[in-house]
Amino acid sequence: MRAGARRVAEGWSMPGARRLAPYLPPLALLLLQLVAYPLPTGVWLRGVLVGGVTALIALGMALIYRSNRIVNFAQGDLGAAPAATASG
């Protein structure tokens, strides 16, 4: 049996609905929030951008801690300037 056929037989190629199933509850919650509490697109987009910058800073701090086992607060300081610029 070929490798591709084996993957199909083992269930690697799932239909689209089964692949999206884990993301449906958060998407439904987001849709409910946007319908119940509407806000301008700019405010929503700004929140996504600032949240993304904050998540990148946290990810950088976690990666440095995992590699060195030392909490390096300089990473947070380096990320504070772009976060302040993005929110300003």
N, C-alpha and C positions, 0 to 999 in steps of 0.2 A: 504494500500500500504506500502511495506517495505521502510525503510529509503534509502537503496541503490537504489531501483527502482525509488524512488522519485528524488534522485539526478540526475539520468540518464535522467528522464523525464524533469527536470528543466534545463538541458544542462550543468551539471557539467563535464561530460566526453566529452571534446571537441576533435575533431581530432587533430593530431599532427601539421598540417599546421596552423590551427587557433591558436594553443597555441604558436607557434613560430613566428607568424606574427609581434608582436611588436619588435622583435629582428632582423628582416631582414634588415631594413635600416642601423643600425650601423654595422652589419656584412658585408653588401655590401660595405659600405664606407671603412671598414678595408681591405677588399679584393682588392678594387680598389687602395688603398694606397700601399699595398704590391706589387701589379703588376706594378704600375706606378713608384714607388720609392723602388726598391728592396734593402734590407739590410741584413746583416748576421743574422743568427738566434740568435747568442749570444747577439748582440746589442739589438735585439727586446726583448729577454727574460730579459735582464738586465733592460730595460725600464719598462717592466711589473712588475718586482720585486720592483724596486725603487718606481714606482707609487703606488703599493700596500702598501708598507710601509708608504708612505706619506698619503695615504687614511686612513690607520689605525690610524695614529697620529691625523688627522683631525677628525675622528670619535670619538676618545677618548676625544678630546677637546670639541666637540659638546655635548657628553654625560655628561661631567662634568658641562658644562655651563647649560644644561637643568635641571640638578638635583639641582644645587646650586644657579643658577643665578649669578655666579661669574666667570669671565674669569680667568682661572688658567693657567698661562704660564709655570708652572712647568711641565705640561703634555707635552708641546712642547719640553722643554729641555730634558725630559726623553726620548722622541722619537727621538731626534736629534742624539744621539749616535748610535742607530741601523741604522738610515738612512745613517749616514756617513760611517758606517761599510759596509753597503750593497752597497753603491756606490763607495767605495774605492777599 
